């Protein structure tokens, strides 16, 4: 489906972010940024629901273009 960036309030522990193996977690001051590829809308909804059930405050969800490093067609 696409590459997503999900910004949440607070610093998530390594144990918690291990629940999302398809995402990378970058810890920033008072925030954690999860990013990675999700296969479909159901995967995104499931991830957001899981974060909500854990009581994590979601600040932002962005779908970003995938940089596939292919040369442009002439």
N, C-alpha and C positions, 0 to 999 in steps of 0.2 A: 504494500500500500504506500509506504513512504517513510521518510526519515522525520523523526519528531524531536523537539526539544521541550521538556517539561520542567518548569521552574517551580520549586516548592519552598515554603517557608521553613527555616530551620536547617540544621545540619543532620542529615540522615546517617545512621550508623552503617558500618560495613555489613553487619548482619542483616539489616533491613534491606539495603540495596542489593544484597545477594539474592533476594526474592525475584529480582528482575534481571535475569542473566543476559537478555538481549540488549540491555541498556548499559551505558557507561555513566558513572556518577562522578561529577566534578563538584567538589565542595568549595563553596565560596563563603564569604563573610555573611553569616545569618541566612544562607540559602544553600540549597543543593540543586544542581542542574542535572537532570537525567536526559540522556540523548541516545538515540539508536533507531534501528529499523523496526517497524511493526508491520505485520503481514496484512492486516485488514482492520476494518472499523470495529469489529468485535474485539480484537486484541487491544485496541486503544481504549474502548469502553471498559473492558475487563481491568486494564491497568489503572485507569482513573478510579474505578469502583474500589479496587484493592487499596489504593492510597487513601481514599475517603474512609474506608472501613478501619484503617489504621489511625485515623484522626489527623492525617497530614493535610495541611493547608496548601492547596494548589494555587499558585500565583498566576501562572501563564502556561498555555499549551500552544505550540507553534508547529505547523508542518513546514519543513524547509526543503528546498530543492536538493536533490541528490547530485553531488558533483561526481560524475562518472568518468571524468578525464578523457572523454572521447573528443577527437578533433572535429571541428565544425565542418559540415559539408561545403564543398566549393561550388 
